[in-house]
Amino acid sequence: MRLIKLYNLKDEQPIYINVEQIGHIYEVDDKWEYGKIETPKHSVVGVTTHNNGGFKVLETTKQIIKLMGESKGI
């Protein structure tokens, strides 16, 4: 198993994702409502074991891909 540590957008708490189960990664731009940023730019990481749309994380897709490359098996 290869885990990477990412930070949840909502509360900035760490979450650990198994690299071997990542199904998709994409970035989402700032969401503006009433002239202010409601949701800041973030990435979504979806895993093949859940159908929940993915985890919203602070890291960019480039950072996530770098972490995936650097991860080592447990």
CNS distance restraints for C-alpha pairs under 8 A (distance, minus, plus):
assign (resid   1 and name CA) (resid  18 and name CA) 6.54 0.50 0.50
assign (resid   1 and name CA) (resid  19 and name CA) 7.72 0.50 0.50
assign (resid   1 and name CA) (resid  20 and name CA) 7.14 0.50 0.50
assign (resid   1 and name CA) (resid  73 and name CA) 5.24 0.50 0.50
assign (resid   1 and name CA) (resid  74 and name CA) 5.45 0.50 0.50
assign (resid   2 and name CA) (resid  18 and name CA) 5.47 0.50 0.50
assign (resid   2 and name CA) (resid  19 and name CA) 5.48 0.50 0.50
assign (resid   2 and name CA) (resid  20 and name CA) 6.67 0.50 0.50
assign (resid   2 and name CA) (resid  71 and name CA) 6.02 0.50 0.50
assign (resid   2 and name CA) (resid  72 and name CA) 5.69 0.50 0.50
assign (resid   2 and name CA) (resid  73 and name CA) 4.57 0.50 0.50
assign (resid   2 and name CA) (resid  74 and name CA) 6.18 0.50 0.50
assign (resid   3 and name CA) (resid  16 and name CA) 5.99 0.50 0.50
assign (resid   3 and name CA) (resid  17 and name CA) 5.34 0.50 0.50
assign (resid   3 and name CA) (resid  18 and name CA) 4.47 0.50 0.50
assign (resid   3 and name CA) (resid  19 and name CA) 5.75 0.50 0.50
assign (resid   3 and name CA) (resid  71 and name CA) 6.68 0.50 0.50
assign (resid   3 and name CA) (resid  72 and name CA) 7.73 0.50 0.50
assign (resid   3 and name CA) (resid  73 and name CA) 7.64 0.50 0.50
assign (resid   4 and name CA) (resid  16 and name CA) 5.51 0.50 0.50
assign (resid   4 and name CA) (resid  17 and name CA) 5.41 0.50 0.50
assign (resid   4 and name CA) (resid  18 and name CA) 6.59 0.50 0.50
assign (resid   4 and name CA) (resid  19 and name CA) 6.73 0.50 0.50
assign (resid   4 and name CA) (resid  67 and name CA) 6.44 0.50 0.50
assign (resid   4 and name CA) (resid  68 and name CA) 6.73 0.50 0.50
assign (resid   4 and name CA) (resid  71 and name CA) 6.53 0.50 0.50
assign (resid   5 and name CA) (resid  14 and name CA) 6.32 0.50 0.50
assign (resid   5 and name CA) (resid  15 and name CA) 5.76 0.50 0.50
assign (resid   5 and name CA) (resid  16 and name CA) 4.65 0.50 0.50
assign (resid   5 and name CA) (resid  17 and name CA) 6.62 0.50 0.50
assign (resid   6 and name CA) (resid  14 and name CA) 5.57 0.50 0.50
assign (resid   6 and name CA) (resid  15 and name CA) 5.34 0.50 0.50
assign (resid   6 and name CA) (resid  16 and name CA) 6.23 0.50 0.50
assign (resid   6 and name CA) (resid  17 and name CA) 7.48 0.50 0.50
assign (resid   6 and name CA) (resid  57 and name CA) 6.51 0.50 0.50
assign (resid   6 and name CA) (resid  58 and name CA) 7.40 0.50 0.50
assign (resid   6 and name CA) (resid  59 and name CA) 6.87 0.50 0.50
assign (resid   7 and name CA) (resid  12 and name CA) 5.13 0.50 0.50
assign (resid   7 and name CA) (resid  13 and name CA) 5.41 0.50 0.50
assign (resid   7 and name CA) (resid  14 and name CA) 4.42 0.50 0.50
assign (resid   7 and name CA) (resid  15 and name CA) 5.85 0.50 0.50
assign (resid   7 and name CA) (resid  57 and name CA) 5.40 0.50 0.50
assign (resid   7 and name CA) (resid  58 and name CA) 5.73 0.50 0.50
assign (resid   7 and name CA) (resid  59 and name CA) 7.17 0.50 0.50
assign (resid   8 and name CA) (resid  12 and name CA) 4.71 0.50 0.50
assign (resid   8 and name CA) (resid  13 and name CA) 5.40 0.50 0.50
assign (resid   8 and name CA) (resid  14 and name CA) 6.16 0.50 0.50
assign (resid   8 and name CA) (resid  15 and name CA) 6.55 0.50 0.50
assign (resid   8 and name CA) (resid  55 and name CA) 7.32 0.50 0.50
assign (resid   8 and name CA) (resid  56 and name CA) 6.04 0.50 0.50
assign (resid   8 and name CA) (resid  57 and name CA) 4.55 0.50 0.50
assign (resid   8 and name CA) (resid  58 and name CA) 6.32 0.50 0.50
assign (resid   9 and name CA) (resid  42 and name CA) 7.21 0.50 0.50
assign (resid   9 and name CA) (resid  56 and name CA) 5.52 0.50 0.50
assign (resid   9 and name CA) (resid  57 and name CA) 4.67 0.50 0.50
assign (resid   9 and name CA) (resid  58 and name CA) 5.24 0.50 0.50
assign (resid  10 and name CA) (resid  56 and name CA) 7.72 0.50 0.50
assign (resid  12 and name CA) (resid  58 and name CA) 7.64 0.50 0.50
assign (resid  17 and name CA) (resid  21 and name CA) 7.90 0.50 0.50
assign (resid  17 and name CA) (resid  22 and name CA) 7.73 0.50 0.50
assign (resid  18 and name CA) (resid  22 and name CA) 6.90 0.50 0.50
assign (resid  19 and name CA) (resid  68 and name CA) 6.26 0.50 0.50
assign (resid  21 and name CA) (resid  47 and name CA) 5.31 0.50 0.50
assign (resid  21 and name CA) (resid  48 and name CA) 5.46 0.50 0.50
assign (resid  21 and name CA) (resid  49 and name CA) 7.00 0.50 0.50
assign (resid  22 and name CA) (resid  45 and name CA) 6.92 0.50 0.50
assign (resid  22 and name CA) (resid  46 and name CA) 5.84 0.50 0.50
assign (resid  22 and name CA) (resid  47 and name CA) 4.32 0.50 0.50
assign (resid  22 and name CA) (resid  48 and name CA) 6.09 0.50 0.50
assign (resid  23 and name CA) (resid  45 and name CA) 7.66 0.50 0.50
assign (resid  23 and name CA) (resid  46 and name CA) 5.43 0.50 0.50
assign (resid  23 and name CA) (resid  47 and name CA) 4.91 0.50 0.50
assign (resid  23 and name CA) (resid  48 and name CA) 5.21 0.50 0.50
assign (resid  24 and name CA) (resid  44 and name CA) 7.88 0.50 0.50
assign (resid  24 and name CA) (resid  45 and name CA) 5.87 0.50 0.50
assign (resid  24 and name CA) (resid  46 and name CA) 5.07 0.50 0.50
assign (resid  24 and name CA) (resid  47 and name CA) 6.96 0.50 0.50
assign (resid  25 and name CA) (resid  43 and name CA) 6.93 0.50 0.50
assign (resid  25 and name CA) (resid  44 and name CA) 5.59 0.50 0.50
assign (resid  25 and name CA) (resid  45 and name CA) 4.63 0.50 0.50
assign (resid  25 and name CA) (resid  46 and name CA) 6.37 0.50 0.50
assign (resid  25 and name CA) (resid  61 and name CA) 6.55 0.50 0.50
assign (resid  26 and name CA) (resid  43 and name CA) 5.52 0.50 0.50
assign (resid  26 and name CA) (resid  44 and name CA) 5.45 0.50 0.50
assign (resid  26 and name CA) (resid  45 and name CA) 6.92 0.50 0.50
assign (resid  26 and name CA) (resid  61 and name CA) 6.34 0.50 0.50
assign (resid  27 and name CA) (resid  41 and name CA) 7.37 0.50 0.50
assign (resid  27 and name CA) (resid  42 and name CA) 5.78 0.50 0.50
assign (resid  27 and name CA) (resid  43 and name CA) 4.15 0.50 0.50
assign (resid  27 and name CA) (resid  44 and name CA) 6.24 0.50 0.50
assign (resid  27 and name CA) (resid  60 and name CA) 6.79 0.50 0.50
assign (resid  27 and name CA) (resid  61 and name CA) 6.45 0.50 0.50
assign (resid  28 and name CA) (resid  41 and name CA) 5.60 0.50 0.50
assign (resid  28 and name CA) (resid  42 and name CA) 5.42 0.50 0.50
assign (resid  28 and name CA) (resid  43 and name CA) 5.80 0.50 0.50
assign (resid  28 and name CA) (resid  44 and name CA) 7.45 0.50 0.50
assign (resid  29 and name CA) (resid  40 and name CA) 7.04 0.50 0.50
assign (resid  29 and name CA) (resid  41 and name CA) 4.52 0.50 0.50
assign (resid  29 and name CA) (resid  42 and name CA) 6.80 0.50 0.50
assign (resid  30 and name CA) (resid  37 and name CA) 6.37 0.50 0.50
assign (resid  30 and name CA) (resid  38 and name CA) 7.58 0.50 0.50
assign (resid  30 and name CA) (resid  39 and name CA) 5.76 0.50 0.50
assign (resid  30 and name CA) (resid  40 and name CA) 4.53 0.50 0.50
assign (resid  30 and name CA) (resid  41 and name CA) 4.38 0.50 0.50
assign (resid  30 and name CA) (resid  42 and name CA) 7.74 0.50 0.50
assign (resid  31 and name CA) (resid  37 and name CA) 5.69 0.50 0.50
assign (resid  31 and name CA) (resid  38 and name CA) 5.56 0.50 0.50
assign (resid  31 and name CA) (resid  39 and name CA) 4.98 0.50 0.50
assign (resid  31 and name CA) (resid  40 and name CA) 6.39 0.50 0.50
assign (resid  31 and name CA) (resid  41 and name CA) 7.49 0.50 0.50
assign (resid  32 and name CA) (resid  36 and name CA) 5.43 0.50 0.50
assign (resid  32 and name CA) (resid  37 and name CA) 4.41 0.50 0.50
assign (resid  32 and name CA) (resid  38 and name CA) 5.43 0.50 0.50
assign (resid  32 and name CA) (resid  39 and name CA) 7.13 0.50 0.50
assign (resid  33 and name CA) (resid  37 and name CA) 6.30 0.50 0.50
assign (resid  33 and name CA) (resid  38 and name CA) 5.84 0.50 0.50
assign (resid  41 and name CA) (resid  58 and name CA) 7.86 0.50 0.50
assign (resid  42 and name CA) (resid  56 and name CA) 6.63 0.50 0.50
assign (resid  42 and name CA) (resid  57 and name CA) 5.89 0.50 0.50
assign (resid  42 and name CA) (resid  58 and name CA) 5.18 0.50 0.50
assign (resid  42 and name CA) (resid  59 and name CA) 6.66 0.50 0.50
assign (resid  42 and name CA) (resid  60 and name CA) 6.59 0.50 0.50
assign (resid  43 and name CA) (resid  56 and name CA) 5.77 0.50 0.50
assign (resid  43 and name CA) (resid  57 and name CA) 5.37 0.50 0.50
assign (resid  43 and name CA) (resid  58 and name CA) 6.40 0.50 0.50
assign (resid  43 and name CA) (resid  59 and name CA) 6.34 0.50 0.50
assign (resid  43 and name CA) (resid  60 and name CA) 5.73 0.50 0.50
assign (resid  43 and name CA) (resid  61 and name CA) 6.36 0.50 0.50
assign (resid  44 and name CA) (resid  54 and name CA) 5.65 0.50 0.50
assign (resid  44 and name CA) (resid  55 and name CA) 5.33 0.50 0.50
assign (resid  44 and name CA) (resid  56 and name CA) 4.60 0.50 0.50
assign (resid  44 and name CA) (resid  57 and name CA) 6.13 0.50 0.50
assign (resid  45 and name CA) (resid  54 and name CA) 5.02 0.50 0.50
assign (resid  45 and name CA) (resid  55 and name CA) 5.13 0.50 0.50
assign (resid  45 and name CA) (resid  56 and name CA) 6.66 0.50 0.50
assign (resid  45 and name CA) (resid  57 and name CA) 7.40 0.50 0.50
assign (resid  46 and name CA) (resid  50 and name CA) 7.72 0.50 0.50
assign (resid  46 and name CA) (resid  52 and name CA) 7.83 0.50 0.50
assign (resid  46 and name CA) (resid  53 and name CA) 6.12 0.50 0.50
assign (resid  46 and name CA) (resid  54 and name CA) 3.79 0.50 0.50
assign (resid  46 and name CA) (resid  55 and name CA) 6.19 0.50 0.50
assign (resid  47 and name CA) (resid  51 and name CA) 7.88 0.50 0.50
assign (resid  47 and name CA) (resid  54 and name CA) 6.55 0.50 0.50
assign (resid  50 and name CA) (resid  54 and name CA) 7.88 0.50 0.50
assign (resid  59 and name CA) (resid  63 and name CA) 5.98 0.50 0.50
assign (resid  59 and name CA) (resid  64 and name CA) 6.44 0.50 0.50
assign (resid  60 and name CA) (resid  64 and name CA) 6.27 0.50 0.50
assign (resid  61 and name CA) (resid  65 and name CA) 6.09 0.50 0.50
assign (resid  62 and name CA) (resid  66 and name CA) 6.24 0.50 0.50
assign (resid  63 and name CA) (resid  67 and name CA) 6.23 0.50 0.50
assign (resid  64 and name CA) (resid  68 and name CA) 6.15 0.50 0.50
assign (resid  65 and name CA) (resid  69 and name CA) 6.32 0.50 0.50
assign (resid  66 and name CA) (resid  70 and name CA) 6.32 0.50 0.50
assign (resid  67 and name CA) (resid  71 and name CA) 6.00 0.50 0.50
